[in-house]
Amino acid sequence: MNKDGNREGIGASTIATALLISAVWGFNFVVIKVGVGGIPPLELAALRFLFSALPAVFLVRKPDLPWKALAAYGLFLGVGEFGFLFTAIKLGAPAGLSSIILQSQAFLTALLAGIILKERLKVHNIVGMVVAGLGLLVIAFADSGSGAGPISAGSLVVPFAMLLIAALGWAAANVTARAMPTTNALGLVVWSSLFSPIPLALLSLIFEGSDRMLAAITGITPLSVGALAYLVILSTLLGYGVWNRLIVKHGAGKIAPFSLLVPIFGVASASLCLGERFSALDALATILILAGLVIHAFGSRLLRGRIGKKSTQ
């Protein structure tokens, strides 16, 4: 903040940092695709949150929050979002499209906040949801960018549903966080991560089996270690830590919009690294979903700007 107590303006270094974190989070989907190739998805998610919590809990101060709030956030984020996301990608969901579909969390957050926290939905929120919903419908009938075939034929019905459940888990975590007093985002992520590894490990034991779990650990490759390190260090600890500092310094209104670039980086990195290609319908769906996100996030500002221009004429 400056001497007058106002948020500092955004400079080139801040923009570069926000872009870098968005790129790290976008490339995260490629890393997940690589990671679940060597470690069963639920086990990988358990390891991610285990190492996100330990040893960081000894270095990061616990947020001044009830344990039940930390547990709820950790379970929604760890099991609800990443458990389903990792499994969906393992089952064939393209990394690029996954990064886009997961952004439906913004609309699900608004819906849950309206139901649970009694927050009012505005016209631009509803319009954005409708536009993005059309994009999701297009994806449901589009050819998969991975060449797996149309979802309507049944090849990706389950992964697609899992991605929507993952988005719902993220939305539930967001609403849980909204109900909390202002807290340090990194501390929240680190301490809430304590509650995710055991449920994820139990689910892995049930659905993936002890033999696969043990084989993944005893036969772990440098590539799998690198993927896990990226998920823990870059995506979780560094990503949330730096992002939170930017928000504290400059305000959420100036920094949060950069998160809209995450799916763009996700699609680009999946295309470059994994050779995923979009069909015309995939591209149309992407445009609709991103347009819906822009309307949802900036609709009120655009409307105020238009009203302001008319009033000065």
N, C-alpha and C positions, 0 to 999 in steps of 0.2 A: 504494500500500500504506500501511497505518497504521503506527504506531510499533512495533507488535509483529510486523510483517512479514507480516500477514495481508492477503488481498485486501480491497479496499474494498467496502462494501455498495453496492447499486445504488440511486441516487437518481432523482428525477424527471427530471433533465437527462440522465442516462445512458439511461434508458428512452426518452426522447424522441429521443435521438440514434440509438439502435439501431433504433427504429421508422422514423426518417427514412431510414437506409441500406437497411432492408428495402424501404421504399417506392421508393427510387431503383432498386434491383435489380428490383423487380417491374415498374415502369414501363418498365424496360429492354426488355421484350419488345415493347411498343408501338413504342418507338423503332426496334428492329430491323425491325419490319414496315414502318415509314416509310422507313428507310434502304435496305432492299433494293428498294424501289420506284423508287429513283433511281440506285443503284449496284449492279452485279452482286454477289451475296452473297459469293463468294470474294474478290473484289476489295475489298469493304467490310471483310471480316475482315482481309485483309492490311493495309489502311490503319489499321484499329483498332490492330493490334499494332505497326505501324511507329511510330505516334505515341504509343503507350503506352511504347515504349522510348526514343524520341528526342523531346526532349533529356533525358528524365528520367534516363538512365544517367549523365549528367554531374553530376547533383544528388543521386542516391540511391546510397548505398554498396553495392558488390557484396557479396552474401552470401558467407560463408566456405564455399563449396560447390564441388565439382568442376564443370568446364564440362559434362561429360557428364550430370550430374544436372540442371543448368539446361536443357540442350538437351532432355532427355527430358520434363521438366515442360512446357516451352514448346511442344513438338510435340503432346503429348497434349492440352493445354489449347487451344492455338491452332488446330491443324489438326483434331484429334480431336473436340473439343467444338464450338468456334464455327464451324469450317468447315461441319460438318454441320448445326448449329443454324440458321445463317443461310440455308443452302440449303433446309432443310426449310420454313422460314417463307416463303421466296420461292416455293416450290412449292405453297403453299396451307395449310400447317399453321396453325391459328388461334393467335394470340399467347397467349390465355388458357390454352388446353389445353397449349400448348408449355411454359408455365411450370410446369405441374403434372407433365407426363410427364417433364420433365428432372429432377425430384426423385427419380426412380428411381435416380439416381446414389448415393443414400445406401445402398440395398440392394446395388447393384453394387460399391460400395466395400467393404462388409462381406464380400461373396463373394470379391473379388479379394484382400483382406487375409488371408482365411482360406487361400486357395490359395498366395499368394506369401509372405506374412509369417507364416503359420501361426497367425494369430489365431483363437481359438475363437469360433464362433457360439453364442450362447445361445438359450434357448427363445423369449424375447420377440423376438429378432432374426428368427427363422424365422417366428414368427406374424405379425410386421409385414410381412415379405416376402410371405407368402401373401395377407394382406388387401389389400395394395397391388397384388399381381399380379392379383387378382380385378378391381380397379379398371381395370387396363390392358386386361383382357379385355373389360370392359364398353365401354371407349372404342373397342375394335376393332369393335364392332357398333353404336355409337351414331351418331346423326346429327351431323355436324360443326356446331359453333356458328357457323361462318361461312356455313352454308347450302350447302356444297359437296357434301353428300350423304354417305351412309354409307361408312365406310372399307371395309366388307365388299364394297361394290360396286366397289372398286378405285380410287376417286378419290384417296384419301389413304394408300394402302398404302406408297408410297415415302417420303413425308414422315414418316409414323409410324415406319417403320424407321429413318430418318435421326435422328429424335429419340432413339430408343433407343441408336443408335451414339454420338450426342453425349453422352448420359448415361454411356455406357461410357468415352468419352474423358475426361470429367470424373472418373470414378471412378479411372481409371488415373493421372491427375494427382494425385489425393488420396493414392493408395497410394505414388506416387513421393515425395510430400512427407512422408508418414509415415516413410519410410525415412531421411529426412534428419535431422540434428541440428536442434535448435530454431533457427529463423531468422526474420528479419524478413519478414513476409508481403508488404509492399509492395516490398521489395528483390527478393524472389523473383519477383514478378509483372513488375517492370520489367525485370530482367536476363534472365529467361527469354523475355520478349517479343522479344528480339533474334533468336530462332531461328524465329519463326513467319512473318514477312512474306514471305520468299523462297519457301518451299514453297507458301504460299497464293497468291502471285502467279503461280507456275508453273502451279498447278492452274487458276487463273483463265484464264491464257493458253490452256491446253489445252481447257477445257470451256466457257469463256465467250467466248473469242476476243479478239484484239487490237483489233478494230474496236469492240466493245462497251466494252472497258476504256478505250480512248482517248476514246470518245464520252462516257463517264461523267465523265471528268476535265475535258475541255474544255467540257462542257455542264453542269457541276455547279451545282446550285441552292442557294439559301440554306437550304432545308429539309434537303437532304442534308448540307450543312456542319454544320447544327445537330445532326442525328442523329449524325454522326461525332464532333462535339465532346462530346456527351452520353456516347457510348460510351467515349471515351477519358478525359475529365476526371472526370465524375461517377461513372460505373459502375465504371471501372477504378482510376484513381489516387486520387481522393477516397474512393471506396467502400472499397477495400481498405485504404487508409491509416488512415482513421478506425476501421474495423472492427477492425483489428489493434491499435490503441491501446486500444480498449475491452477486448479480450481480455487484453492485457498487464496492464491496470489492475485488471480485475475477475475474470479467469479465464474460460476457454472454457466451463466448465459453466454459467455465468450468462448469457453473451452468445450462444453458439451457438444456443440454442433460438429466438431471435428470427428466425433464418433460415427457420423454418417458416412465417413470415408472408409470405415472398416470393411464393409462388404465389397467395396470397389477394389481395395487391396486384396481381399480374399479371392475375388474372381480373377484378378490379374495374376496373382501368384499361383493359383491352381492351374491356370492356362499355361503359364511359363514352366512350372516345375512338374506338373502332373499330366500335361497335355490335354486337359479337359477343354472341350469345345462346346460352344453354345449354338443351339439351333435358333432359327428366327423366333420361334415361340418362347424359347428360354430368354432371349434378349428382350422381347416384348414384356415378359413377366418381370424381368429385372427392372426395366424402366418404370413399370406401373408401381412396383413395390417401393422403389426409391422415391418416385414422385409422391406416393402416399406418405412416406416418412417426412419429406420436405413440407408438405401441406400440414401434416400433424404437428411438426416442430415449429414451423415459421408462419403458419397461416394467420395467426393473430397479428403478427408484425406486418405482414404484407397487406392485410386488410386495413390496419391503422395507417399505413403509408399511403394507400389509395384514398382513404377518407381525408387524410391531411392534405393531399394534393388538390382534391376537389374543393376543400374549404378555402384554399388560398387562391383559387381561380376566380 
